Amino acid sequence: MLFLQRIPRLLRWIFSVVILLLLTMTICRILFYIQYNPPQKAFSGSAFILGFRFDARIACIVGLAIMLLNAIPFLNPFKNAAAKKIWNILLPLIFTVLILFYFIDFYHFDYLHQRLNATVLNYLEDAGISFNMMWQTYPLIKVGIAIAVLLLLARFLFARLLGGYLQKDSFYKRKGIAFYIVTFFILGGFIFGKIGQFPLRWSDAFTLSDDFKANLALNPFQSFFSTLSFRNSTYDAKKVKEYYPLMAKYLAVQQPDSIQLNYERKYTVADSIGNKPNVVLVICESFSAYKSSMYGNPLNTTPYFNELCKNGIFFDRCFTPAYGTARGVWATITGIPDVESPSTASRNPNAVNQHTIINDFKGYNNYYFLGGSATWANIRGLLTNNINGLHLYEEQDYKAAKIDVWGISDKNLFLEANKVLKEQTKPFFAIIQTADNHRPYTIPKEDEAVFKRVSFSTDSLKKFGFESNEEMNAFRYTDFSYQQFMEAAKKEKYFDNTIFVFIGDHGIRGNAGDMFPKSWTEQGLTCEHVPLLFYAPKLLQPKRINEVCSQADILPTVASLVKTNYRNTTFGRNLFDTVPALQYKSILPKENFSFIIDHDAKTVGLISNQYYFLKNLKTGKENFVSMINNDPVQKTPATDSIKNYLSHLTDAYYETAKYLLLNNKKK
């Protein structure tokens, strides 16, 4: 007790306010649980503990703000008697806003089964209709009376709380700077929310792998302000319905429904209970096609991977829908181009609920290995909330030491993953996400004796796509890591019955020189052009395929290779399907397309085997270029028809992607 009296009265008052706010939010969470907990669902202590951490963040933000404001003598009630009136008004208002948020959140969940988020602001566009709906649905008068009563109660409690501390004697006459420093770090620690590189984020709620538990844990302030920048992330329902017939035909939807907007396709195989190959999907950091050996780059940066491609099924015209690792992971797992802008879909709490074909691999154990932290880009929410029974391995789960900001080295990541996979007795679907081919281009000292750096002149580097020898050697180290992994895997029993899939998360913008037509460089396709390899020497016959394909096609293709029944609700297709996508009359040959969105240039477009059509989202300016040579596309009735068709399909693809980002929910 004497120790507490040594703490400055101001700090004791602040902690009392924080505790009162925290207690209020805890009571609100209990009421939420009582009202909405599904029947027979057990109490979730983990959801309440995580929820307490979210609440503590909000309460401590208020506490830290009070502490900083009281550094101004005029606002410090312990130095200026007039400041008492200010705080006796301000704190009850803060409390009332908190209670108002919880009331809105309560009924928002009742109406939409989602915690409060910033899209609620969109209802202000039709304020009259929205108010009438609420007036006719909810007891607004009772809610208003309750808030008024709580405001009066808060006024009484906060006034009495501050008055009590003002009347106490200050036994500790020193300034107590140490107490203020400690308090600052305590409040700051709770605001950061966790120990590690990244702070507590909304996506951590979805590590609970249960939608209700995640919703129970969330704090309405956290969910609202986390989604504030996404409040306009929506779609034009009229346009989506307008383009539905075209997209339904293009995607070969089996039961078209333009009212319910059904995009589901179900695929069954005759021998779905036979041998089940394992799957190892490697998402390769910045695996830019034109920088690699498979396309004839004279620097020969990936000789080992080039040999793998000669002995597997290699798609040499694969494109990612967008640039960026988070967008690449998103498209691979969901089959939807990440058209969210300017941020990524993985950061949008409204898009975190996604169906993925991975869950159709029945009887498989699911693994995800990355050398760093899954908190990056909120990717944890996408993974743990949507992949059933996922075993997620991060930097703290390995024996290997962290070498830089991205975690452990790619070589050690592969070897650590191999240690886990070789012990498996059931079929598995494993994803390994690399990171070393990325600044700061770290090459571990432990590998310097085996991996030998090389050096080229600046002119040669620039000519063949590299900015520096550091970047080029990091690209080569990736190839070295692939070799270490595959040589280790070949020694294990699982190897012969495993399909290895390698796909770049994205490319790197740069000059492809004479290796590709000029349009690949001028239109920035080097950002999205990546290698795609399916490698399984005992299961697949080698072949090099020149057809255009997309990152979104990986999961449907893998599902077909392992002969599993699956449900596709997005854009991907089976690359080995003998029935291609929609043919446009008789003008276009039977082929498929790859959708591209360039978030920097603000363009969307479609790539065919012969053409690339793109349009600017702001200006509407269109471009139509050749994918096979440097000649301008000749203007003829035939090419005009193709261009018009690709323009129409591009719009349909883009509008449908915006819709599916928010409406591809798992069942």
C-alpha positions in Angstrom: 0.0 0.0 0.0 2.9 2.3 0.8 4.4 1.5 -2.6 1.1 2.6 -4.3 1.2 5.9 -2.4 4.7 6.5 -3.8 3.2 6.4 -7.3 2.2 9.9 -8.5 -1.5 10.6 -8.1 -1.8 11.4 -11.8 -0.5 7.9 -12.8 -2.8 6.2 -10.3 -5.7 8.1 -11.7 -4.8 7.1 -15.3 -4.5 3.5 -14.4 -7.9 3.6 -12.7 -9.4 5.0 -15.9 -7.7 2.3 -18.0 -9.0 -0.4 -15.7 -12.5 1.0 -15.7 -12.6 1.1 -19.5 -11.1 -2.4 -19.7 -13.7 -3.7 -17.3 -16.5 -2.1 -19.3 -15.3 -3.7 -22.6 -15.0 -7.1 -20.8 -18.6 -6.9 -19.7 -19.6 -6.0 -23.3 -17.7 -9.1 -24.6 -19.5 -11.3 -22.0 -22.9 -9.9 -23.1 -21.9 -10.5 -26.8 -21.0 -14.1 -25.9 -24.3 -14.7 -24.0 -26.3 -13.3 -26.9 -24.6 -14.8 -29.9 -22.8 -18.0 -28.8 -24.0 -20.8 -31.1 -25.9 -23.7 -29.4 -23.7 -26.4 -27.9 -20.5 -24.4 -28.6 -18.1 -24.7 -25.7 -16.8 -21.6 -23.9 -13.6 -20.3 -25.5 -11.0 -19.1 -23.0 -8.6 -18.4 -25.8 -11.0 -16.0 -27.5 -11.6 -14.1 -24.3 -7.8 -13.9 -23.6 -7.1 -12.5 -27.1 -10.1 -10.2 -26.7 -8.7 -8.9 -23.5 -5.5 -8.0 -25.3 -7.5 -6.1 -28.0 -9.4 -4.3 -25.3 -6.2 -3.5 -23.4 -4.8 -1.9 -26.5 -7.8 0.4 -26.8 -7.8 1.2 -23.1 -4.1 1.9 -23.0 -4.3 4.2 -26.0 -6.8 6.3 -24.0 -4.5 6.1 -21.0 -1.4 7.1 -23.0 -3.3 10.0 -24.5 -4.4 11.2 -21.0 -0.8 11.0 -19.9 0.5 13.0 -22.8 -2.2 15.7 -22.5 -1.5 16.1 -18.8 2.1 17.0 -19.7 0.5 20.3 -20.5 0.1 22.1 -17.1 -3.1 23.8 -18.1 -4.7 20.3 -18.7 -3.3 18.7 -15.6 -6.0 18.7 -12.8 -3.3 18.1 -10.2 -1.7 21.4 -11.2 -4.7 23.4 -12.4 -8.0 23.2 -10.6 -9.9 24.3 -13.7 -8.7 21.3 -15.6 -10.9 19.1 -13.5 -14.0 20.4 -15.4 -12.4 19.6 -18.7 -11.7 16.0 -17.7 -15.1 15.6 -16.1 -16.6 16.3 -19.5 -14.1 14.6 -21.7 -13.9 11.3 -20.0 -17.7 10.7 -19.9 -17.8 11.6 -23.6 -15.1 9.0 -24.4 -17.0 6.5 -22.3 -20.2 7.3 -24.1 -18.5 6.9 -27.6 -17.2 3.5 -26.4 -20.7 2.4 -25.4 -22.2 3.8 -28.6 -19.7 1.7 -30.6 -20.7 -1.4 -28.7 -24.4 -0.8 -29.2 -23.9 -0.3 -33.0 -21.5 -3.3 -33.0 -24.1 -5.4 -31.2 -26.9 -4.8 -33.7 -24.5 -4.8 -36.7 -23.6 -8.4 -35.8 -27.2 -9.2 -35.3 -28.0 -7.9 -38.8 -24.9 -9.0 -40.8 -23.1 -11.6 -38.6 -20.0 -9.4 -38.8 -18.4 -7.3 -36.1 -18.6 -3.5 -36.7 -16.4 -2.3 -39.6 -16.0 0.9 -41.6 -18.4 -0.2 -44.4 -21.2 0.9 -42.0 -20.3 4.4 -43.1 -21.5 3.5 -46.6 -25.1 3.4 -45.2 -24.8 7.2 -44.8 -25.1 7.5 -48.6 -28.8 6.5 -48.1 -29.2 7.9 -44.7 -33.0 8.2 -44.8 -33.6 4.6 -45.9 -31.0 3.3 -43.4 -32.5 5.2 -40.5 -36.0 4.0 -41.3 -34.8 0.4 -41.5 -33.1 0.7 -38.1 -36.1 2.5 -36.6 -38.5 -0.2 -37.7 -36.1 -3.0 -36.7 -34.3 -2.0 -33.5 -35.4 -0.4 -30.2 -33.7 2.9 -30.9 -35.6 4.8 -28.2 -34.6 2.3 -25.6 -31.0 2.4 -26.8 -31.0 6.2 -26.7 -32.4 6.2 -23.1 -29.8 3.6 -22.1 -26.9 5.6 -23.5 -28.2 8.8 -21.8 -28.4 6.9 -18.5 -24.9 5.5 -19.0 -23.6 9.0 -19.8 -24.9 10.3 -16.5 -23.5 7.3 -14.7 -20.1 7.8 -16.3 -20.2 11.5 -15.4 -20.7 10.5 -11.8 -18.1 7.7 -11.7 -15.3 9.7 -13.5 -15.9 12.8 -11.4 -15.8 10.8 -8.2 -12.7 9.0 -9.4 -10.8 12.1 -10.2 -12.1 13.9 -7.1 -10.9 11.1 -4.9 -7.4 11.3 -6.2 -7.3 15.1 -5.9 -8.2 14.8 -2.2 -5.4 12.3 -1.5 -2.2 13.5 -0.1 0.9 13.1 -2.3 3.4 11.3 0.0 6.0 11.2 -2.7 7.2 14.7 -3.2 9.7 14.0 -6.0 8.8 14.3 -9.6 8.8 10.5 -10.0 10.3 10.5 -13.5 11.1 6.8 -13.3 7.4 6.1 -12.7 6.4 8.0 -15.8 8.9 6.2 -17.9 7.8 2.8 -16.6 4.1 3.8 -17.2 4.9 4.9 -20.7 6.5 1.5 -21.6 3.7 -0.4 -19.9 1.0 1.4 -21.8 3.1 1.2 -25.0 3.6 -2.5 -24.5 -0.1 -3.2 -24.3 -0.7 -1.0 -27.3 1.9 -3.0 -29.3 0.1 -6.0 -28.0 2.7 -8.8 -28.4 6.3 -9.7 -28.2 7.9 -9.9 -31.6 8.6 -8.0 -34.8 5.0 -7.1 -35.6 2.2 -5.6 -33.4 -1.1 -7.3 -32.4 -3.4 -7.1 -35.5 -7.0 -8.0 -36.3 -5.7 -11.0 -38.3 -4.5 -12.6 -35.0 -8.1 -13.2 -34.1 -8.4 -15.5 -37.1 -5.6 -17.8 -35.8 -8.4 -19.2 -33.6 -9.6 -21.1 -36.7 -13.2 -20.6 -35.8 -15.4 -17.7 -37.2 -17.4 -17.2 -34.0 -14.3 -17.3 -31.8 -12.6 -14.8 -34.1 -15.6 -12.5 -33.9 -15.8 -12.9 -30.2 -12.2 -11.9 -29.8 -12.4 -8.8 -31.9 -12.9 -5.3 -30.4 -15.3 -3.1 -32.4 -12.8 -0.2 -32.3 -10.1 -2.5 -33.6 -12.2 -3.9 -36.4 -13.7 -0.4 -37.3 -10.4 1.4 -37.6 -8.6 -1.5 -39.2 -11.2 -1.4 -42.0 -11.4 2.4 -42.4 -9.1 2.5 -45.4 -11.2 -0.3 -47.0 -14.6 1.3 -46.5 -14.9 1.9 -50.3 -13.7 -1.6 -51.1 -16.8 -2.8 -52.8 -18.2 -3.7 -56.1 -20.9 -2.5 -58.5 -23.7 -5.1 -58.3 -25.3 -3.8 -61.5 -22.1 -4.4 -63.5 -21.4 -7.7 -61.9 -24.9 -8.9 -63.0 -24.4 -7.4 -66.4 -21.2 -9.3 -67.0 -22.4 -12.5 -65.3 -23.5 -14.3 -68.5 -20.1 -13.8 -70.1 -18.2 -14.8 -67.0 -20.4 -17.8 -66.4 -19.8 -19.0 -69.9 -16.1 -18.3 -69.8 -15.7 -20.2 -66.5 -18.0 -23.0 -67.6 -20.3 -22.6 -64.7 -22.5 -25.7 -64.6 -25.6 -24.2 -63.1 -25.7 -20.5 -64.1 -27.7 -18.3 -61.8 -27.6 -14.6 -62.6 -29.8 -13.8 -59.5 -27.7 -15.5 -56.9 -24.5 -15.0 -58.9 -23.4 -18.6 -58.8 -19.8 -19.2 -60.0 -19.5 -22.7 -58.5 -18.1 -25.6 -60.6 -17.9 -29.1 -59.1 -15.4 -31.6 -60.5 -15.4 -35.3 -59.8 -13.0 -38.0 -60.8 -13.6 -41.7 -61.4 -10.7 -42.8 -59.2 -10.8 -40.4 -56.3 -9.9 -43.1 -53.7 -6.8 -44.4 -55.4 -3.2 -43.4 -54.7 -2.9 -39.9 -53.2 0.3 -38.1 -54.1 1.7 -35.6 -51.7 1.9 -32.0 -52.8 4.7 -29.5 -52.1 4.0 -26.0 -53.5 6.9 -23.7 -53.4 6.1 -20.0 -53.7 9.3 -18.5 -55.0 10.2 -14.9 -54.0 10.7 -12.5 -57.0 11.2 -15.4 -59.4 11.3 -13.3 -62.5 11.3 -15.3 -65.7 13.6 -13.2 -67.8 16.3 -13.3 -65.2 16.4 -17.1 -65.2 18.2 -19.7 -67.3 15.0 -21.3 -68.7 14.5 -18.3 -71.0 18.1 -18.1 -72.2 19.5 -15.5 -69.9 23.3 -15.6 -70.7 24.2 -15.1 -67.0 22.8 -18.6 -66.4 21.5 -17.8 -62.9 19.3 -20.9 -62.4 21.1 -23.9 -64.0 19.7 -26.4 -61.5 16.1 -25.2 -61.8 16.6 -25.3 -65.6 17.4 -29.0 -65.4 14.3 -29.6 -63.2 12.2 -27.9 -65.9 13.6 -30.2 -68.6 12.4 -33.2 -66.5 9.0 -31.8 -65.5 6.0 -30.1 -67.0 7.1 -26.5 -67.5 4.7 -23.7 -68.3 6.8 -20.9 -69.8 4.1 -18.3 -70.2 2.7 -18.1 -66.7 1.7 -14.7 -65.2 0.7 -13.5 -61.8 -2.4 -11.4 -61.7 -0.5 -8.6 -59.9 2.8 -7.5 -58.5 3.7 -8.2 -54.9 4.2 -11.1 -52.6 1.0 -10.7 -50.6 -1.0 -10.4 -53.8 0.8 -13.5 -55.2 0.0 -15.6 -52.1 -3.6 -14.4 -52.2 -4.1 -15.3 -55.8 -2.5 -18.7 -55.4 -4.6 -19.7 -52.4 -7.9 -18.2 -53.3 -7.8 -18.2 -57.1 -8.9 -14.5 -57.2 -6.7 -11.7 -58.5 -6.0 -9.2 -55.8 -7.7 -6.1 -57.2 -7.8 -4.4 -53.8 -6.1 -1.0 -54.0 -4.0 0.7 -52.8 -3.6 -1.8 -50.0 -3.7 -5.6 -50.4 -6.7 -7.9 -49.9 -4.9 -9.8 -47.2 -5.0 -6.6 -45.1 -8.8 -6.2 -45.6 -10.7 -7.8 -42.6 -13.8 -7.9 -44.8 -12.1 -10.3 -47.2 -10.4 -12.6 -44.8 -13.1 -15.3 -45.1 -12.2 -17.2 -48.3 -13.0 -20.6 -49.8 -9.8 -22.4 -51.0 -9.6 -25.7 -53.0 -6.9 -26.8 -50.5 -9.7 -27.9 -48.2 -11.0 -30.3 -50.8 -7.9 -32.5 -50.5 -9.6 -34.9 -48.1 -7.4 -36.9 -45.9 -4.4 -34.6 -46.3 -2.5 -32.8 -43.6 -1.8 -29.2 -44.4 1.5 -27.4 -43.8 2.8 -23.9 -44.5 6.5 -23.1 -44.0 8.0 -19.6 -44.2 11.3 -18.4 -42.8 9.9 -15.3 -41.2 6.6 -14.3 -39.5 3.1 -14.8 -40.9 2.1 -11.6 -39.3 3.6 -9.8 -42.2 0.9 -8.3 -44.5 -1.7 -9.9 -42.2 -1.2 -13.1 -44.2 -1.8 -15.1 -41.0 -5.5 -14.3 -41.2 -5.8 -15.7 -44.7 -3.9 -18.8 -43.9 -5.2 -19.9 -40.5 -8.8 -18.8 -41.0 -9.3 -20.6 -44.3 -7.0 -23.7 -44.5 -8.4 -26.4 -42.4 -6.1 -27.9 -39.7 -3.1 -25.9 -40.9 0.2 -26.5 -39.3 2.0 -23.2 -39.6 5.7 -23.0 -39.2 7.5 -19.7 -38.7 10.9 -18.5 -37.7 10.6 -19.3 -34.0 9.7 -22.9 -34.9 13.0 -23.8 -36.4 16.4 -24.7 -35.0 18.2 -22.6 -37.7 19.1 -19.1 -36.7 17.4 -16.0 -38.2 19.8 -14.2 -40.6 17.9 -11.0 -41.5 14.5 -9.3 -41.4 13.0 -12.2 -43.5 13.9 -14.9 -41.0 16.0 -18.0 -41.6 17.7 -18.6 -44.9 15.9 -20.3 -47.8 18.2 -23.3 -47.7 17.5 -23.9 -44.0 13.8 -23.3 -44.6 13.8 -26.1 -47.2 15.8 -28.4 -45.0 13.7 -27.7 -41.9 10.5 -28.4 -44.0 12.0 -31.6 -45.3 12.6 -32.8 -41.7 8.9 -32.4 -41.0 7.7 -33.8 -44.3 9.8 -37.0 -44.1 8.1 -38.0 -40.8 4.6 -37.9 -42.3 2.6 -41.1 -42.6 -0.5 -39.5 -44.2 -0.7 -37.6 -47.5 0.2 -33.9 -47.1 -0.3 -30.6 -48.9 2.7 -28.4 -48.0 3.4 -24.8 -49.0 6.9 -23.4 -48.7 7.3 -19.6 -49.2 10.9 -18.4 -49.8 12.3 -14.9 -49.1 16.0 -14.7 -49.7 15.7 -13.3 -53.3 14.8 -10.0 -51.8 16.7 -7.1 -50.3 19.0 -7.1 -48.3 20.1 -10.1 -50.5 21.7 -11.9 -47.5 23.8 -15.0 -48.3 24.6 -16.9 -45.1 28.2 -17.3 -44.1 27.6 -21.0 -43.4 27.1 -21.5 -47.2 30.0 -19.4 -48.5 32.3 -22.4 -48.7 29.8 -24.2 -51.0 28.0 -21.4 -52.8 30.5 -19.4 -54.8 29.6 -15.8 -55.7 30.3 -14.7 -59.2 30.7 -11.2 -60.6 29.8 -9.6 -63.9 30.4 -6.1 -65.3 27.8 -3.4 -64.7 27.0 -3.4 -68.4 26.4 -7.1 -68.5 24.2 -7.0 -65.4 22.1 -4.1 -66.8 21.8 -5.8 -70.2 20.4 -9.0 -68.7 18.1 -7.7 -66.1 20.1 -7.1 -62.9 20.9 -4.0 -61.0 23.9 -5.3 -59.1 26.0 -8.4 -58.4 24.3 -8.6 -55.0 20.9 -9.0 -56.6 22.2 -11.5 -59.2 24.0 -13.6 -56.6 20.8 -13.7 -54.4 19.0 -15.0 -57.5 21.6 -17.6 -57.9 21.4 -18.5 -54.2 17.7 -19.3 -54.7 18.7 -21.8 -57.3 21.3 -23.2 -54.9 18.6 -23.6 -52.2 16.3 -25.4 -54.6 19.1 -27.9 -55.3 19.8 -28.4 -51.6 16.1 -29.1 -51.0 15.5 -31.5 -53.9 18.7 -33.4 -53.3 17.6 -33.9 -49.7 14.0 -34.8 -50.6 15.2 -37.4 -53.1 16.7 -39.4 -50.2 13.3 -39.6 -48.5 10.5 -42.1 -49.0 7.9 -39.4 -49.8 9.8 -38.1 -52.8 8.6 -40.7 -55.4 4.9 -40.0 -54.5 5.1 -36.2 -54.4 4.2 -33.6 -56.9 6.5 -30.5 -56.5 5.1 -27.3 -57.8 7.2 -24.2 -58.2 5.7 -20.8 -58.9 7.0 -17.3 -58.6 5.1 -15.0 -56.3 5.8 -12.2 -58.8 8.4 -10.9 -61.3 10.5 -7.8 -61.2 10.0 -4.9 -63.5 13.0 -4.4 -65.8 14.4 -4.5 -69.3 14.0 -8.0 -70.8 16.2 -6.9 -73.7 16.0 -9.1 -76.8 14.9 -12.1 -74.8 11.2 -11.1 -75.3 9.2 -8.8 -77.6 9.4 -5.2 -76.6 5.8 -5.2 -75.3 7.0 -7.4 -72.3 9.3 -4.6 -71.2 7.3 -1.5 -72.3 4.0 -2.8 -70.8 5.7 -4.0 -67.6 4.9 -7.7 -68.0 8.3 -8.5 -66.5 6.5 -7.7 -63.2 4.1 -10.6 -63.6 5.9 -13.2 -65.8 7.1 -16.1 -63.7 8.1 -19.8 -64.3 5.6 -22.5 -63.4 6.8 -26.1 -62.9 5.1 -29.3 -62.0 7.8 -31.8 -61.1 7.3 -35.5 -60.3 9.7 -37.8 -62.2 7.7 -41.0 -61.2 4.3 -39.5 -61.9 4.5 -36.9 -64.7 6.0 -37.0 -68.2 8.3 -34.0 -69.1 6.9 -31.4 -71.4 7.3 -27.7 -72.1 4.0 -25.9 -72.6 3.7 -22.5 -74.3 0.1 -21.8 -73.4 -0.7 -18.7 -71.4 -1.7 -19.5 -67.8 -2.1 -17.8 -64.4 -1.2 -18.2 -60.8 -4.9 -18.7 -60.1 -4.8 -22.0 -62.1 -2.5 -23.8 -59.7 -4.9 -25.3 -57.2 -7.4 -26.6 -59.8 -4.6 -28.1 -61.7 -3.0 -29.8 -58.7 -6.4 -31.1 -57.6 -6.8 -32.8 -61.0 -3.3 -34.3 -60.9 -3.9 -35.9 -57.5 -7.4 -37.0 -58.7 -9.4 -35.4 -55.9 -12.9 -34.1 -56.2 -13.1 -30.4 -55.7 -15.3 -27.3 -55.8 -14.1 -24.3 -57.7 -15.8 -21.0 -56.9 -13.3 -18.5 -58.4 -11.2 -18.0 -61.6 -8.7 -20.8 -61.7 -8.9 -23.7 -64.2 -7.3 -27.1 -64.7 -4.4 -26.5 -67.0 -4.6 -30.1 -68.3 -8.2 -29.9 -69.2 -8.7 -30.7 -72.8 -11.7 -28.4 -73.0 -10.3 -24.8 -73.0 -12.1 -21.7 -72.1 -14.7 -19.8 -74.1 -14.0 -19.4 -77.7 -15.1 -16.0 -79.2 -17.1 -17.0 -82.3 -14.5 -18.2 -84.8 -12.1 -15.3 -84.6 -10.0 -16.3 -81.6 -8.4 -19.8 -81.5 -9.5 -21.9 -78.6 -7.3 -20.5 -75.8 -7.3 -19.2 -72.3 -6.3 -15.8 -70.9 -4.4 -14.4 -68.0 -5.8 -11.4 -66.1 -3.3 -8.7 -65.1 -3.8 -5.7 -62.9 -1.0 -3.2 -62.5 -1.7 -1.2 -59.3 1.0 1.3 -60.0 0.0 2.1 -63.6 -3.7 1.8 -62.8 -4.3 -0.6 -65.7 -6.2 -3.9 -66.1 -6.0 -6.2 -69.0 -5.9 -9.7 -70.5 -3.1 -11.7 -72.0 -3.8 -14.2 -74.8 -1.2 -16.3 -76.6 -0.9 -13.7 -79.2 -2.1 -10.3 -77.8 -2.1 -8.2 -74.7 -5.1 -5.9 -74.2 -5.0 -3.3 -71.4 -6.9 -0.2 -70.3 -6.2 2.5 -67.9 -8.8 2.6 -65.0 -8.6 6.4 -64.6 -8.4 7.6 -68.2 -10.0 4.8 -70.1 -7.1 4.8 -72.6 -6.7 1.4 -74.3 -3.7 -0.4 -75.6 -3.5 -3.5 -77.8 -0.1 -5.0 -78.5 1.5 -8.2 -79.8 2.9 -10.8 -77.5 4.9 -12.6 -80.1 6.8 -9.9 -82.0 7.7 -6.2 -82.1 5.3 -5.4 -84.9 2.3 -3.1 -84.2 -1.0 -5.0 -84.3 -2.6 -4.3 -87.7 -6.0 -2.7 -87.6 -8.4 -5.0 -89.4 -12.0 -6.1 -88.8 -10.6 -9.3 -87.3 -8.2 -7.6 -84.8 -10.8 -5.0 -84.0 -13.3 -7.7 -83.1 -10.7 -9.4 -80.9 -9.8 -6.2 -79.2 -13.5 -5.4 -78.5 -14.0 -8.8 -77.1 -10.9 -8.7 -74.9 -12.0 -5.2 -73.7 -15.5 -6.6 -72.7 -14.0 -9.7 -71.0 -11.4 -7.5 -69.2 -14.2 -5.4 -67.7 -16.1 -8.6 -66.8 -13.1 -10.1 -65.2 -12.3 -7.0 -63.1 -15.8 -6.4 -61.9 -16.3 -10.1 -61.0 -12.9 -10.1 -59.1 -14.0 -7.2 -57.0 -17.3 -9.1 -56.2 -15.6 -12.4 -55.4 -13.0 -10.8 -53.0 -15.9 -10.1 -50.7 -18.2 -13.0 -51.6 -16.1 -16.2 -51.9 -16.8 -17.3 -48.3 -16.1 -20.8 -47.2 -19.0 -23.0 -46.3 
